[in-house]
Amino acid sequence: MVSKFNGLPPLKRYRLIQQQNQETENPKNITTTTPLCLPAKKRKQCLDSPPPPLPPPISTSICLPAKKRIFAFHPFDLNLQYNDESEKSTAAQDPVNQAAAADDDDGIICAVCESTDGDPTDPIVLCDGCDLMVHATCYGHPFTAGIPDGDWFCAQCLETKSDTPKAAACCLCPVAGGALKPTTDGRWAHLVCAIYVPEVFFADAIGREGIDCSKVLERRWSRKCYICETKNGCAVDCSESKCALSFHVSCGLKEDLCVEYRDGRRNSNNQVAVVAAFCAVHTDLWKKQEQTGKFKIVARDEDKN
């Protein structure tokens, strides 16, 4: 059989011999196509041939260029406990935030402005008798002449001549303790209350000494605070002209209500301060209006109320 292919070209003779051998090995005369029996440009794998085996898994695709190499993630074992290294590294790389958080958590806060900020020019000073903490500028005298050397005692500790004085009550609000100074009529008042009640003023404005409450309107002493629901002290009115709510300064600041202070021109009633105070509802409206920049604090006509 091979002799009849002798006159053919070598390549064709080889293909015919291969085909003849396959026919003799297949008893059912089922022809199978192999890539060797097809032209070089049309060779392909037969449909009946099994798929090539998959390559073994690798962790990195090193056949890609250096910029496109992708490293596979290691699988997590849910039965093991992993340490979150990202949080540790972030905390270690941000010492400034750690120091700021420590400052906020140390409990040092001014009793007047309720701020924790302090610097060498305006430090927060602690009373050696009652641990009262105030800014030097917020408290006024004796810090107007500089920070004194040695121990410092607040006005209440000096008045009682004791390191553990009893908390005095403010005549302008029902809250006891805090940064208190004596009034001209022998009572005590919070510095923050004296600042935000419109008719209260200081005899010494720079040193914040000599709190004078003689000009406070009579109706303020009888107004009921809508927050604590008491009439102890003097209440300021909501600056919205159509709002009838009143509240103590200390109660309003505790509830984060908007209480603004501005210096104003002296009028016939000798009022030199303009105070804007809003209840909870109008505080939200004020903050939205303040963002637009179209606002102005004006003195409310107290004589018409």
Rosetta blueprint (number, residue, H / E / L):
1 M L
2 V L
3 S H
4 K H
5 F H
6 N L
7 G L
8 L L
9 P L
10 P H
11 L H
12 K H
13 R H
14 Y H
15 R H
16 L H
17 I H
18 Q H
19 Q H
20 Q H
21 N H
22 Q H
23 E H
24 T H
25 E H
26 N L
27 P L
28 K L
29 N L
30 I L
31 T L
32 T L
33 T L
34 T L
35 P H
36 L H
37 C H
38 L L
39 P L
40 A H
41 K H
42 K H
43 R L
44 K L
45 Q L
46 C L
47 L L
48 D L
49 S L
50 P L
51 P L
52 P L
53 P L
54 L L
55 P L
56 P L
57 P L
58 I L
59 S L
60 T E
61 S L
62 I L
63 C L
64 L L
65 P L
66 A H
67 K H
68 K H
69 R L
70 I L
71 F E
72 A L
73 F L
74 H L
75 P L
76 F L
77 D L
78 L L
79 N L
80 L L
81 Q L
82 Y L
83 N L
84 D L
85 E H
86 S H
87 E H
88 K H
89 S H
90 T H
91 A H
92 A H
93 Q H
94 D L
95 P H
96 V H
97 N H
98 Q H
99 A H
100 A H
101 A H
102 A H
103 D H
104 D H
105 D L
106 D L
107 G L
108 I L
109 I L
110 C L
111 A L
112 V L
113 C L
114 E L
115 S L
116 T L
117 D L
118 G L
119 D E
120 P L
121 T L
122 D E
123 P L
124 I E
125 V E
126 L E
127 C L
128 D L
129 G L
130 C L
131 D L
132 L L
133 M E
134 V E
135 H E
136 A H
137 T H
138 C H
139 Y H
140 G L
141 H L
142 P L
143 F H
144 T H
145 A H
146 G L
147 I L
148 P L
149 D L
150 G L
151 D L
152 W L
153 F L
154 C L
155 A H
156 Q H
157 C H
158 L H
159 E H
160 T H
161 K L
162 S L
163 D L
164 T L
165 P L
166 K L
167 A L
168 A L
169 A E
170 C L
171 C L
172 L L
173 C L
174 P L
175 V L
176 A E
177 G L
178 G L
179 A L
180 L E
181 K E
182 P E
183 T E
184 T L
185 D L
186 G L
187 R L
188 W E
189 A E
190 H E
191 L H
192 V H
193 C H
194 A H
195 I H
196 Y H
197 V L
198 P L
199 E L
200 V L
201 F E
202 F E
203 A E
204 D E
205 A L
206 I L
207 G L
208 R L
209 E E
210 G E
211 I E
212 D E
213 C L
214 S L
215 K L
216 V L
217 L L
218 E H
219 R H
220 R H
221 W H
222 S H
223 R L
224 K L
225 C L
226 Y L
227 I L
228 C L
229 E L
230 T L
231 K L
232 N L
233 G L
234 C L
235 A L
236 V E
237 D E
238 C L
239 S L
240 E L
241 S L
242 K L
243 C L
244 A L
245 L L
246 S E
247 F E
248 H L
249 V H
250 S H
251 C H
252 G H
253 L H
254 K H
255 E L
256 D L
257 L L
258 C L
259 V E
260 E E
261 Y E
262 R E
263 D E
264 G L
265 R L
266 R L
267 N L
268 S L
269 N L
270 N L
271 Q L
272 V L
273 A E
274 V E
275 V E
276 A E
277 A E
278 F L
279 C L
280 A H
281 V H
282 H H
283 T H
284 D H
285 L H
286 W H
287 K H
288 K H
289 Q H
290 E H
291 Q H
292 T H
293 G L
294 K L
295 F L
296 K L
297 I L
298 V L
299 A L
300 R L
301 D L
302 E H
303 D H
304 K H
305 N L
